[in-house]
Amino acid sequence: MQLSENITSSLQNIFSHKFRSFLTLLGIIIGVFAVVTMFSAVYGVKIILKNNMEGLGFNNSVMVYPSDGNNSRQQRRNRRFRFRYINRGAKPLTMDDFNLLSSEVESKYTYGMVEGWHRYYVNESENWLQLRATNNDFFKTQTFKLKSGRLFNKFERNNGTRVCIVGFNFANKYYPGTDPIGEKITVAGSRFEIIGVLGMDELNSSGMNFNSWQRQQDLRAVYIPLSTGARYYRKNNAIDYVYVQAFDEEGYLPMKTHITQTLLAAHNMAHDFSFNDVGAMIVTVTKEITEKMKKWNITLFAIASISLIVGGIGLFSTLLISINERMAEIGIRKSIGATGQDIFLLFLIESITLALIGAFIGIFTSSLIVKILGSFMKADLPVPMQGVLLGIGFSVLIGIISGLYPSIKASRIDPIKAIYYSE
């Protein structure tokens, strides 16, 4: 008996008892649905975390600060806090250091930063405003997009031009309902022309909280070219720190080594700089999250397996009942030459076919639910192939185990007794 004939016969028997087949499949459908949905949820959370970590600009990155070479416990403790920690008694980093790192160190993004709070007067009202001097890579690492206008051009970056880019929240507060491009603002005694407005925080638009307080602060700030900030707000073209991001995790440590060698050579071997290993911290956090996700996978898979086992028991019972209903068919098949192996394969293939139909219905239902949830969450939740293959594989295994005994029992039935039983 050919495989195609067995499959055709199995499908005919399945669809001739639609309601019973559906009840038999229900446990398998729920089990596969749970497995695929569980994998999709866990995998989706991992992807969202990874993408948003990248969106925060923390992955595979290092912050370079001025230092006096004193590795006291207090200094090391201070460096764990906000990136703004600067040793004021140390020899500062300068624009020359920034330009050197930008040209010599191969990196994905490099930006410098000069930042401080200044008075900002609007209609004789005093406000405090954060003024930041940086370059265009800052906006790329933080995934801030422009709402209108443009970023700094090459001339503005190199010549200390008095232009600025304002955050979305700043524009909404001081220029509600209008586009401030071309307007002039006076901050810290200098007059700047607005050339760009940042858009709203898309990273947290789905309702998730990824450093949202700091990002809202970022969107309240005013940004000027790094050369402008170093020239007018620091002595000797100094800058507060330099951020450098590697292309990937493998390139992070070589990049950090290259930064060290480059700065030591430029500073006459004086170790007057230090690092904030943001990338190393993120790698540790990511590993911890991955380990926790693995534990969730095991727990959720164990729960989902119960439904599949229940479905397997239902399939086993249905096949046993089916033997009695198909005694005449078994007898006729054997009387015209079918062997016990043919009957065994007929029932086993029917069991596997039932399990696979349940698996595909469960996968389709799970994919649909995941897509609907993704649209509500405004996030792209994938349906990982691992979950699909695991659901199919487990269903086939359940089909084989559940159909093994009924198939053996059917294959050993005497054809004469089967025909007599039918009468």
RODO-2510 file (C-alpha; in nm, 4 decimals, decimal comma):
residues 423
     n   res          X          Y          Z
     1     m     0,0000     0,0000     0,0000
     2     q     0,1514     0,3327    -0,1033
     3     l     0,2082     0,6231     0,1346
     4     s    -0,0145     0,8561    -0,0686
     5     e    -0,3025     0,6073    -0,0497
     6     n    -0,2586     0,5812     0,3282
     7     i    -0,2678     0,9589     0,3646
     8     t    -0,5738     0,9872     0,1381
     9     s    -0,7536     0,7140     0,3327
    10     s    -0,6608     0,8823     0,6629
    11     l    -0,7977     1,2167     0,5483
    12     q    -1,1209     1,0584     0,4273
    13     n    -1,1736     0,8922     0,7641
    14     i    -1,0876     1,2131     0,9520
    15     f    -1,3321     1,4283     0,7514
    16     s    -1,6049     1,1670     0,7663
    17     h    -1,6152     1,2224     1,1453
    18     k    -1,5569     1,5982     1,1575
    19     f    -1,6877     1,6743     1,5064
    20     r    -1,5117     1,3780     1,6689
    21     s    -1,1891     1,4657     1,4872
    22     f    -1,2156     1,8276     1,6056
    23     l    -1,2606     1,7200     1,9693
    24     t    -0,9668     1,4837     1,9305
    25     l    -0,7514     1,7612     1,7869
    26     l    -0,8524     2,0216     2,0454
    27     g    -0,5918     1,9189     2,3006
    28     i    -0,3167     1,9166     2,0383
    29     i    -0,4307     2,2522     1,8970
    30     i    -0,4235     2,4113     2,2435
    31     g    -0,0849     2,2548     2,3220
    32     v     0,0800     2,3692     1,9978
    33     f    -0,0847     2,7104     2,0311
    34     a     0,0623     2,7416     2,3809
    35     v     0,4106     2,6293     2,2697
    36     v     0,4297     2,8636     1,9698
    37     t     0,2769     3,1584     2,1575
    38     m     0,5130     3,1033     2,4487
    39     f     0,8172     3,0992     2,2230
    40     s     0,6910     3,4034     2,0336
    41     a     0,6305     3,5980     2,3554
    42     v     0,9695     3,5176     2,5079
    43     y     1,1546     3,5677     2,1797
    44     g     0,9619     3,8880     2,1142
    45     v     1,0541     4,0271     2,4562
    46     k     1,4201     3,9469     2,3883
    47     i     1,4064     4,1219     2,0500
    48     i     1,2296     4,4264     2,1964
    49     l     1,4862     4,4502     2,4774
    50     k     1,7754     4,4107     2,2349
    51     n     1,6404     4,6693     1,9898
    52     n     1,5630     4,9172     2,2647
    53     m     1,9014     4,8696     2,4281
    54     e     2,0483     4,9553     2,0898
    55     g     1,8056     5,2472     2,0652
    56     l     1,9349     5,3803     2,3970
    57     g     2,2866     5,3759     2,2533
    58     f     2,4360     5,1716     2,5367
    59     n     2,5331     4,8486     2,3603
    60     n     2,8991     4,7807     2,2688
    61     s     2,9960     5,1311     2,3796
    62     v     3,2488     5,2996     2,6038
    63     m     3,2628     5,6500     2,7555
    64     v     3,6067     5,8129     2,7777
    65     y     3,6531     6,0630     3,0632
    66     p     3,9387     6,2793     3,1887
    67     s     4,1170     6,1349     3,4899
    68     d     4,4171     6,2181     3,7110
    69     g     4,5195     5,8516     3,7181
    70     n     4,4072     5,8072     4,0802
    71     n     4,1987     5,4899     4,0997
    72     s     4,0640     5,5560     4,4441
    73     r     3,7614     5,3641     4,5657
    74     q     3,5608     5,6878     4,5781
    75     q     3,6379     5,7669     4,2134
    76     r     3,5489     5,4157     4,1012
    77     r     3,2229     5,4416     4,2945
    78     n     3,1432     5,7780     4,1386
    79     r     3,1963     5,6459     3,7870
    80     r     2,9168     5,3963     3,8365
    81     f     2,6672     5,6802     3,8480
    82     r     2,5550     5,9068     3,5686
    83     f     2,7853     5,9590     3,2726
    84     r     2,8279     6,3232     3,3700
    85     y     3,0899     6,2392     3,6355
    86     i     3,4007     6,4433     3,5512
    87     n     3,7149     6,4861     3,7565
    88     r     3,7557     6,8638     3,7447
    89     g     4,1151     6,8465     3,8681
    90     a     4,2267     6,6222     3,5834
    91     k     4,3724     6,7231     3,2499
    92     p     4,0681     6,7565     3,0241
    93     l     3,9976     6,5809     2,6999
    94     t     4,0012     6,8228     2,4079
    95     m     3,8644     6,8597     2,0578
    96     d     4,2002     6,7288     1,9349
    97     d     4,1407     6,4054     2,1295
    98     f     3,7913     6,3776     1,9852
    99     n     3,9118     6,4371     1,6287
   100     l     4,1931     6,1864     1,6796
   101     l     3,9577     5,9135     1,8030
   102     s     3,7102     5,9904     1,5234
   103     s     3,9782     5,9450     1,2566
   104     e     4,1932     5,6687     1,4062
   105     v     3,9505     5,4317     1,5824
   106     e     3,7181     5,2246     1,3665
   107     s     3,3733     5,2543     1,5208
   108     k     3,0057     5,2627     1,4411
   109     y     2,9432     5,5978     1,6127
   110     t     3,1637     5,8520     1,7896
   111     y     3,0477     6,1708     1,9531
   112     g     3,1791     6,4170     2,2094
   113     m     2,9765     6,6067     2,4685
   114     v     2,9867     6,9391     2,6483
   115     e     2,6814     6,9960     2,8662
   116     g     2,5552     7,2306     3,1336
   117     w     2,2497     7,4112     3,2715
   118     h     2,1959     7,7764     3,1819
   119     r     1,9341     8,0464     3,2341
   120     y     1,6913     8,0948     2,9499
   121     y     1,4611     8,3997     2,9516
   122     v     1,1228     8,3919     2,7765
   123     n     0,8902     8,6944     2,8114
   124     e     1,0916     8,8137     3,1124
   125     s     1,0409     8,4738     3,2747
   126     e     1,3530     8,2906     3,3918
   127     n     1,3849     7,9234     3,2990
   128     w     1,6657     7,6748     3,3339
   129     l     1,7721     7,5065     3,0135
   130     q     2,0146     7,2233     2,9458
   131     l     2,2550     7,3193     2,6691
   132     r     2,4460     7,0355     2,5062
   133     a     2,7236     7,0542     2,2517
   134     t     2,7646     6,7381     2,0463
   135     n     2,7762     6,6051     1,6909
   136     n     2,5257     6,4223     1,4710
   137     d     2,6220     6,0724     1,5907
   138     f     2,4558     6,1481     1,9250
   139     f     2,1131     6,1665     1,7594
   140     k     2,1807     5,8413     1,5730
   141     t     2,2820     5,6476     1,8837
   142     q     1,9761     5,7728     2,0728
   143     t     1,7494     5,7041     1,7705
   144     f     1,6141     6,0598     1,7747
   145     k     1,4699     6,1528     1,4369
   146     l     1,4078     6,4986     1,2999
   147     k     1,0573     6,6392     1,3009
   148     s     1,1663     6,9297     1,0816
   149     g     1,4812     7,1033     0,9644
   150     r     1,8208     6,9356     0,9443
   151     l     2,1241     6,8225     1,1451
   152     f     2,4574     7,0059     1,1623
   153     n     2,6487     7,0303     0,8346
   154     k     3,0268     6,9939     0,7971
   155     f     3,0974     7,3673     0,8096
   156     e     2,8949     7,4094     1,1315
   157     r     3,0622     7,1098     1,2942
   158     n     3,4128     7,2381     1,2213
   159     n     3,3846     7,6147     1,2704
   160     g     3,1955     7,6738     1,5950
   161     t     2,8886     7,8150     1,4216
   162     r     2,6078     7,9436     1,6449
   163     v     2,3238     7,7220     1,5305
   164     c     2,1157     7,4782     1,7336
   165     i     1,8781     7,1836     1,7211
   166     v     1,5993     7,1807     1,9789
   167     g     1,4200     6,8870     2,1337
   168     f     1,0564     6,7971     2,0722
   169     n     0,9515     6,8928     2,4267
   170     f     1,1389     7,2251     2,4087
   171     a     0,9622     7,3153     2,0819
   172     n     0,6209     7,2172     2,2233
   173     k     0,6748     7,4283     2,5348
   174     y     0,8128     7,7470     2,3822
   175     y     0,6774     7,7298     2,0251
   176     p     0,3426     7,5469     2,0553
   177     g     0,1637     7,4928     1,7259
   178     t     0,4386     7,6546     1,5176
   179     d     0,7585     7,5441     1,3448
   180     p     1,0517     7,7282     1,5106
   181     i     1,2952     7,6699     1,2231
   182     g     1,4815     7,9962     1,1604
   183     e     1,3960     8,1448     1,5012
   184     k     1,6723     8,2883     1,7216
   185     i     1,7139     8,1983     2,0890
   186     t     1,9567     8,3418     2,3442
   187     v     2,1173     8,0963     2,5875
   188     a     2,4128     8,1664     2,8202
   189     g     2,4812     8,4991     2,6550
   190     s     2,4972     8,3600     2,3014
   191     r     2,2401     8,3836     2,0243
   192     f     2,1647     8,0685     1,8237
   193     e     1,9554     8,0053     1,5132
   194     i     1,7267     7,6998     1,5247
   195     i     1,8019     7,4749     1,2255
   196     g     1,6291     7,1540     1,3367
   197     v     1,3619     7,0136     1,5670
   198     l     1,3800     6,6584     1,7026
   199     g     1,0706     6,4390     1,6818
   200     m     0,8931     6,2740     1,9714
   201     d     1,0385     5,9717     2,1517
   202     e     0,9466     5,6801     1,9237
   203     l     1,1391     5,4329     2,1399
   204     n     0,8800     5,4547     2,4187
   205     s     0,5776     5,5187     2,1967
   206     s     0,4499     5,1623     2,2576
   207     g     0,4070     5,2375     2,6292
   208     m     0,7205     5,0572     2,7425
   209     n     0,9595     5,2394     2,9744
   210     f     1,3155     5,2388     2,8404
   211     n     1,4987     5,5152     3,0288
   212     s     1,2012     5,7355     2,9407
   213     w     1,2697     6,0017     3,2074
   214     q     1,6199     6,0685     3,0734
   215     r     1,4982     6,0627     2,7140
   216     q     1,2303     6,3186     2,7973
   217     q     1,5054     6,5323     2,9470
   218     d     1,7033     6,4877     2,6252
   219     l     1,4064     6,6200     2,4290
   220     r     1,3864     6,9299     2,6511
   221     a     1,7479     7,0224     2,5751
   222     v     1,9028     7,2467     2,3104
   223     y     2,1911     7,1065     2,1039
   224     i     2,4741     7,3041     1,9476
   225     p     2,7804     7,1837     1,7490
   226     l     3,0546     7,0283     1,9626
   227     s     3,3147     7,2769     1,8326
   228     t     3,0876     7,5648     1,9404
   229     g     3,0479     7,4272     2,2937
   230     a     3,4212     7,3586     2,3323
   231     r     3,5098     7,7070     2,2052
   232     y     3,2631     7,9172     2,4060
   233     y     3,1819     7,7139     2,7184
   234     r     3,5080     7,5360     2,8050
   235     k     3,8706     7,6477     2,8370
   236     n     4,1307     7,5359     2,5832
   237     n     3,8760     7,3597     2,3602
   238     a     3,8032     7,1044     2,6333
   239     i     3,5134     6,8579     2,6179
   240     d     3,3455     6,6607     2,8953
   241     y     3,3636     6,3099     2,7506
   242     v     3,3796     6,1075     2,4299
   243     y     3,1397     5,8242     2,3459
   244     v     3,2551     5,5471     2,1098
   245     q     3,0395     5,2549     1,9949
   246     a     3,1687     4,9368     1,8289
   247     f     2,9932     4,7701     1,5368
   248     d     2,9276     4,4508     1,7363
   249     e     3,0093     4,2699     2,0591
   250     e     3,3178     4,1003     1,9086
   251     g     3,4687     4,4344     1,8132
   252     y     3,4076     4,6001     2,1506
   253     l     3,7247     4,4933     2,3375
   254     p     3,9591     4,5501     2,0373
   255     m     3,8035     4,8962     1,9966
   256     k     3,8612     4,9792     2,3629
   257     t     4,2232     4,8629     2,3365
   258     h     4,2731     5,0786     2,0281
   259     i     4,1282     5,3827     2,2112
   260     t     4,3704     5,3266     2,5011
   261     q     4,6721     5,2964     2,2721
   262     t     4,5717     5,6007     2,0666
   263     l     4,5209     5,8281     2,3693
   264     l     4,8370     5,7074     2,5457
   265     a     5,0384     5,7876     2,2332
   266     a     4,8766     6,1328     2,2068
   267     h     4,9208     6,2101     2,5785
   268     n     5,2903     6,1103     2,6035
   269     m     5,1975     5,7838     2,7777
   270     a     5,0129     5,9682     3,0570
   271     h     4,7133     5,7655     3,1689
   272     d     4,5065     6,0807     3,2304
   273     f     4,1789     5,9330     3,1047
   274     s     3,9399     5,6653     3,2255
   275     f     3,6558     5,4524     3,0919
   276     n     3,2940     5,3928     3,1804
   277     d     3,2369     5,0413     3,0452
   278     v     2,8758     5,0856     2,9410
   279     g     2,9099     4,8061     2,6845
   280     a     3,0387     4,5574     2,9435
   281     m     2,7496     4,6451     3,1757
   282     i     2,4952     4,5944     2,8963
   283     v     2,6530     4,2600     2,8010
   284     t     2,6156     4,1458     3,1639
   285     v     2,2533     4,2641     3,1793
   286     t     2,1756     4,0963     2,8460
   287     k     2,3242     3,7664     2,9656
   288     e     2,1184     3,7812     3,2851
   289     i     1,8017     3,8491     3,0849
   290     t     1,8839     3,5585     2,8504
   291     e     1,9298     3,3220     3,1453
   292     k     1,5974     3,4278     3,2966
   293     m     1,4273     3,3834     2,9584
   294     k     1,5667     3,0294     2,9342
   295     k     1,4114     2,9454     3,2710
   296     w     1,0797     3,0904     3,1540
   297     n     1,1067     2,8812     2,8372
   298     i     1,1459     2,5632     3,0411
   299     t     0,8568     2,6507     3,2744
   300     l     0,6172     2,7544     2,9989
   301     f     0,7124     2,4576     2,7821
   302     a     0,6358     2,2205     3,0705
   303     i     0,2913     2,3822     3,1084
   304     a     0,2251     2,3659     2,7335
   305     s     0,3351     2,0017     2,7222
   306     i     0,0494     1,9059     2,9531
   307     s    -0,2029     2,0145     2,6870
   308     l    -0,0172     1,8145     2,4227
   309     i    -0,0144     1,5057     2,6458
   310     v    -0,3881     1,5443     2,7098
   311     g    -0,4371     1,5762     2,3342
   312     g    -0,2322     1,2596     2,2860
   313     i    -0,4558     1,0690     2,5280
   314     g    -0,7614     1,1844     2,3341
   315     l    -0,6007     1,0761     2,0085
   316     f    -0,5161     0,7365     2,1581
   317     s    -0,8784     0,6845     2,2693
   318     t    -1,0194     0,7888     1,9311
   319     l    -0,7948     0,5442     1,7430
   320     l    -0,8985     0,2569     1,9712
   321     i    -1,2647     0,3372     1,9052
   322     s    -1,1892     0,3644     1,5343
   323     i    -1,0580     0,0051     1,5258
   324     n    -1,3964    -0,1355     1,6245
   325     e    -1,5745     0,0882     1,3731
   326     r    -1,3436    -0,0199     1,0911
   327     m    -1,3320    -0,3944     1,1494
   328     a    -1,4954    -0,4604     0,8109
   329     e    -1,2433    -0,2388     0,6352
   330     i    -0,9533    -0,4141     0,8088
   331     g    -1,0927    -0,7567     0,7171
   332     i    -1,1533    -0,6623     0,3523
   333     r    -0,8072    -0,5043     0,3156
   334     k    -0,6377    -0,8144     0,4573
   335     s    -0,8522    -1,0515     0,2487
   336     i    -0,7383    -0,8838    -0,0747
   337     g    -0,3685    -0,8923     0,0138
   338     a    -0,2912    -0,6183     0,2643
   339     t    -0,0288    -0,7255     0,5176
   340     g    -0,0191    -0,6546     0,8874
   341     q     0,2468    -0,3928     0,8150
   342     d     0,0095    -0,2168     0,5721
   343     i    -0,2623    -0,1992     0,8379
   344     f    -0,0079    -0,0837     1,0957
   345     l     0,1066     0,2005     0,8687
   346     l    -0,2540     0,2921     0,7819
   347     f    -0,3448     0,3609     1,1449
   348     l    -0,0069     0,5133     1,2372
   349     i    -0,0207     0,7561     0,9427
   350     e    -0,3763     0,8488     1,0376
   351     s    -0,2580     0,9253     1,3910
   352     i     0,0333     1,1384     1,2662
   353     t    -0,1933     1,3140     1,0127
   354     l    -0,4417     1,4045     1,2842
   355     a    -0,1599     1,5372     1,5034
   356     l    -0,0133     1,7432     1,2169
   357     i    -0,3519     1,8959     1,1311
   358     g    -0,3872     1,9980     1,4951
   359     a    -0,0320     2,1387     1,4903
   360     f    -0,0926     2,3511     1,1793
   361     i    -0,4215     2,4853     1,3180
   362     g    -0,2452     2,5707     1,6454
   363     i     0,0437     2,7431     1,4614
   364     f    -0,1953     2,9442     1,2434
   365     t    -0,4037     3,0514     1,5443
   366     s    -0,0937     3,1433     1,7436
   367     s     0,0543     3,3459     1,4549
   368     l    -0,2726     3,5352     1,4166
   369     i    -0,2952     3,6147     1,7894
   370     v     0,0722     3,7210     1,8017
   371     k     0,0249     3,9585     1,5067
   372     i    -0,2872     4,1100     1,6676
   373     l    -0,1044     4,1580     1,9996
   374     g     0,1921     4,3076     1,8139
   375     s    -0,0325     4,5619     1,6429
   376     f    -0,1855     4,6631     1,9779
   377     m     0,1592     4,6912     2,1398
   378     k     0,2977     4,8734     1,8333
   379     a     0,5824     4,6222     1,8263
   380     d     0,6886     4,3658     1,5713
   381     l     0,6446     4,0360     1,7583
   382     p     0,7963     3,7573     1,5465
   383     v     0,6872     3,3945     1,5299
   384     p     1,0236     3,2189     1,5758
   385     m     1,0955     2,9111     1,3679
   386     q     1,2179     2,7293     1,6806
   387     g     0,8682     2,7448     1,8298
   388     v     0,7037     2,6324     1,5033
   389     l     0,9445     2,3389     1,4589
   390     l     0,9106     2,2413     1,8241
   391     g     0,5301     2,2451     1,7981
   392     i     0,5363     2,0313     1,4809
   393     g     0,7994     1,7961     1,6212
   394     f     0,6139     1,7468     1,9484
   395     s     0,2883     1,6850     1,7593
   396     v     0,4501     1,4208     1,5385
   397     l     0,5969     1,2559     1,8497
   398     i     0,2541     1,2570     2,0195
   399     g     0,1015     1,1172     1,6992
   400     i     0,3531     0,8321     1,6878
   401     i     0,3254     0,7453     2,0580
   402     s    -0,0550     0,7682     2,0649
   403     g    -0,0952     0,5692     1,7437
   404     l     0,1600     0,2985     1,8161
   405     y    -0,0511     0,0638     2,0295
   406     p    -0,3752     0,1018     1,8258
   407     s    -0,1758     0,0421     1,5043
   408     i    -0,0165    -0,2747     1,6449
   409     k    -0,3541    -0,3955     1,7680
   410     a    -0,5193    -0,3329     1,4308
   411     s    -0,2369    -0,5047     1,2402
   412     r    -0,2794    -0,8268     1,4463
   413     i    -0,6534    -0,8679     1,3891
   414     d    -0,7451    -1,1902     1,2115
   415     p    -0,9228    -1,1038     0,8794
   416     i    -1,1838    -1,3804     0,9212
   417     k    -1,2741    -1,2597     1,2705
   418     a    -1,2803    -0,9027     1,1437
   419     i    -1,5285    -0,9847     0,8668
   420     y    -1,7350    -1,2030     1,1030
   421     y    -1,7283    -0,9195     1,3605
   422     s    -1,8656    -0,6840     1,0983
   423     e    -2,1558    -0,9123     1,0344
***
